[in-house]
């Protein structure tokens, strides 16, 4: 189920973003980003509609996914 980010209190949205970033582990890309940079990037993607917040009833978990990958 998709959760509209606009329906979430700001602190809840930020907590979800932070938990997803912490689950990702180490970033081995060309450029290391700080935690705050990753957080702002992900929040920006959500607000621009490029990423969605998804609740899995089966796994009772929440995740953020690229909108283009969601089916």
C-alpha positions as CSV (number, residue, x, y, z in Angstrom):
1,X,0.0,0.0,0.0
2,X,1.3,3.5,-0.9
3,X,1.3,6.0,1.9
4,X,0.9,9.6,0.7
5,X,3.8,11.5,2.3
6,X,1.5,14.6,2.6
7,X,-0.6,12.7,5.1
8,X,2.3,12.1,7.5
9,X,3.4,14.6,10.2
10,X,6.9,16.0,9.3
11,X,8.7,14.3,12.1
12,X,7.2,10.9,11.1
13,X,8.2,11.4,7.5
14,X,11.8,12.2,8.6
15,X,11.9,9.2,11.0
16,X,10.9,6.9,8.1
17,X,13.5,8.4,5.8
18,X,16.2,8.1,8.5
19,X,15.3,4.4,9.2
20,X,15.5,3.6,5.5
21,X,18.9,5.2,5.2
22,X,20.2,3.4,8.3
23,X,19.1,0.1,6.8
24,X,20.9,0.7,3.5
25,X,24.4,0.3,5.1
26,X,27.5,1.7,3.6
27,X,27.4,3.7,0.3
28,X,30.2,2.6,-2.0
29,X,29.4,5.1,-4.8
30,X,31.8,7.5,-6.4
31,X,31.0,10.2,-3.8
32,X,30.3,9.5,-0.1
33,X,27.4,11.5,1.2
34,X,26.8,12.5,4.8
35,X,23.8,11.1,6.6
36,X,22.1,14.6,6.3
37,X,22.8,14.8,2.6
38,X,21.2,11.4,2.0
39,X,18.3,12.4,4.2
40,X,17.7,15.6,2.2
41,X,18.1,13.9,-1.1
42,X,15.5,11.2,-0.2
43,X,13.1,13.8,1.2
44,X,13.4,15.8,-2.0
45,X,12.7,12.7,-4.1
46,X,9.6,11.9,-2.1
47,X,8.3,15.5,-2.3
48,X,8.9,15.6,-6.0
49,X,7.0,12.4,-6.6
50,X,10.1,10.5,-7.7
51,X,10.0,8.1,-4.7
52,X,7.1,6.6,-2.8
53,X,6.5,5.3,0.7
54,X,5.3,1.8,0.7
55,X,3.8,-0.2,3.6
56,X,4.0,-4.0,3.2
57,X,1.1,-5.7,5.0
58,X,2.7,-9.1,4.4
59,X,6.1,-8.1,6.0
60,X,4.7,-5.4,8.3
61,X,7.4,-3.0,7.2
62,X,7.8,0.3,5.5
63,X,10.1,1.2,2.7
64,X,10.8,4.0,0.2
65,X,11.1,3.0,-3.4
66,X,11.8,4.6,-6.7
67,X,8.4,5.4,-8.3
68,X,9.5,3.9,-11.6
69,X,10.2,0.5,-9.9
70,X,6.8,0.3,-8.2
71,X,4.2,-1.9,-9.8
